[in-house]
């Protein structure tokens, strides 16, 4: 009996770490997901190829709150502004997705990613591919009015307008990677 009790004491501590790290909900509707963002402790937003979903209960239930032809990126700012990137268009909601506005950027490139500086300025990057010209894009856009209007900020990027990733640090610096099929050492990583 002492041996069985001793064996149980050795086995029981190993059971707790064996619990699942990932759990799932019963339903995650819509087609392919293009992004996910969280706000607070229970609001979730998921980008779809045809819109945006919202869950206010940690992903147990989802509701489509935006219908659009194509969404390729999504971000939620700390103040609750939702940004969804489409094809040459940025969708904005300031009321948790109950209503939406959109801003056309005047081109057909994908709005791939967003970043926000500590001062609240928003940035969006664009990219695309063309069979004749390779990597193409309209570069970087900036909004100083919470997404209501956007203007290009490409000074110093030269012809490298097909952006790949963007990040902002706590000191207000931006970091940008671009696509460079030439690999000639003239592009790739930029900072501001």
Beta strands, then each sheet from edge to edge (+ up, - down):
strand 1: 33-39
strand 2: 43-48
strand 3: 51-55
strand 4: 63-67
strand 5: 73-76
strand 6: 82-85
strand 7: 89-93
strand 8: 101-104
strand 9: 110-116
strand 10: 122-130
strand 11: 134-136
strand 12: 140-143
strand 13: 151-152
strand 14: 163-168
strand 15: 174-178
strand 16: 189-191
sheet 1: 1+ 2- 3+ 4-
sheet 2: 5+ 6- 7+ 8-
sheet 3: 9+ 10- 11+
sheet 4: 9+ 10- 12+ 13-
sheet 5: 14+ 15- 16+
end
